[in-house]
Amino acid sequence: MEELAIKIEHVSKQYRLGAIGGGTLQGDLQTWWARVRGKEDPNSKIGSDTTLKIGERFLALDDISFEVKKGEAVGIIGHNGAGKSTLLKLLSRVTAPTSGTISYNGRIASMLEVGTGFHPELTGRENVYMNGAILGMTKAEIDAKFDQIVEFAEMEKFIDTPVKRYSSGMYVKLAFSVAAHLDSEIMVMDEVLAVGDMKFQQKCLGRMGDAANSEGRTVLYVSHNMNTIRQLCKRCIVMDHGRIIFDGDTETAINIYVSSTKAPRIVNDCSRIKRNKAIIDGNVSIQTITFRNTDKPFYSGGGPVQVNVCYTAKRHIPNMAMRMTVEAGDKTVVGLATSKACISTIEGENEINLSLSIDWLAPGKYIIKLTAYSVNEFGTNLMHDVVENACAFEKRQDNDANNKMGWNHTWWGFMMFPELEVK
């Protein structure tokens, strides 16, 4: 029988909703009296809903049980608020369970957020020693591995600089490196690679993979990036509202997670979709997108997907372009399709028709992100409007097609090429 690293039995974690204190006795009394009468909290921010019932409780984890064997790399996925981070906090002893038992065999190295335990006024060198001590390393252990930690984090030039001057990426590099070099039997990571660059993400994934495969260490990894989950984990747990709804094969788990999320609807009114105002100038506002060649967004064979786009402009833009970004259900970018920069846009209301060829696209469900942009005289892209989840469509297997192969995008990607011509 394989040795267990972690055993969780009927664990629940309950929190009390609402603020514990308002800062002053007078403010706490005002809040309490307003809640007794069912009134709005006078000390709350304008527009916030603070009419919670007194004593209302929330189950972040609801009677979960599972085991992890030594040397396993297990992914944990689920929507925001599913209980993933709460579970890792219980494992790391940041907080205690309300009920149930947690048993584990070995020392745990945990990294629950960027720069946990770092002091901004101390240098990187000083924080390595302090953070290592928090994680359970002795000074002799840190001395022996200090050069490896700094080299892995690529921080040789900045190790004696106060970390308050570090970027978030530099924070995560150094913090991950300290945790990765701890002689622990269990590594617990919560979305720590989200702020790292692609090169460092691959480096960290390789390190965690080596820890599980070569060193026999156990890895628990929480992420919303399904590609990193696929790359690292052979087993995956799907959580939903504090419960485990699936525990098994990674690809099956990802499919369950993606299908359980609310699918984007066929959007007719794009004006209601929230924009990221930090990346657009707002000179164009895409209003509606309507499918032209089908009543339902189902396509067999090559399509194409034809849509009518209505938009308004604040000024005349002589050479605007449109870009469709095609994404899979897990937000993996499949490809881009861009029009020529020849869309003459007048001030006021405009309308254009776009056609997207899907001849080489594998069967599956896809989402379109629509971007309106132009290029200035310096060659810089000016983003006028970007609509996430603008519309969705599904390509179905054409029974009359020559290619009868059962396609799996996990192995072969999202592009299905036509049969080769032999001459």
Secondary structure as GFF3:
##gff-version 3
##sequence-region A 1 423
A	DSSP	beta_strand	4	16	.	.	.	ID=ss1
A	DSSP	alpha_helix	25	36	.	.	.	ID=ss2
A	DSSP	beta_strand	57	69	.	.	.	ID=ss3
A	DSSP	beta_strand	73	78	.	.	.	ID=ss4
A	DSSP	alpha_helix	84	91	.	.	.	ID=ss5
A	DSSP	beta_strand	99	104	.	.	.	ID=ss6
A	DSSP	beta_strand	108	111	.	.	.	ID=ss7
A	DSSP	alpha_helix	124	134	.	.	.	ID=ss8
A	DSSP	alpha_helix	139	153	.	.	.	ID=ss9
A	DSSP	three_ten_helix	163	165	.	.	.	ID=ss10
A	DSSP	alpha_helix	168	180	.	.	.	ID=ss11
A	DSSP	beta_strand	186	190	.	.	.	ID=ss12
A	DSSP	alpha_helix	198	213	.	.	.	ID=ss13
A	DSSP	beta_strand	218	222	.	.	.	ID=ss14
A	DSSP	alpha_helix	226	232	.	.	.	ID=ss15
A	DSSP	beta_strand	235	240	.	.	.	ID=ss16
A	DSSP	beta_strand	243	249	.	.	.	ID=ss17
A	DSSP	alpha_helix	250	260	.	.	.	ID=ss18
A	DSSP	three_ten_helix	270	272	.	.	.	ID=ss19
A	DSSP	beta_strand	284	291	.	.	.	ID=ss20
A	DSSP	beta_strand	298	300	.	.	.	ID=ss21
A	DSSP	beta_strand	305	313	.	.	.	ID=ss22
A	DSSP	beta_strand	317	328	.	.	.	ID=ss23
A	DSSP	beta_strand	333	338	.	.	.	ID=ss24
A	DSSP	beta_strand	343	345	.	.	.	ID=ss25
A	DSSP	beta_strand	348	356	.	.	.	ID=ss26
A	DSSP	beta_strand	364	375	.	.	.	ID=ss27
A	DSSP	beta_strand	381	396	.	.	.	ID=ss28
A	DSSP	alpha_helix	409	412	.	.	.	ID=ss29
###
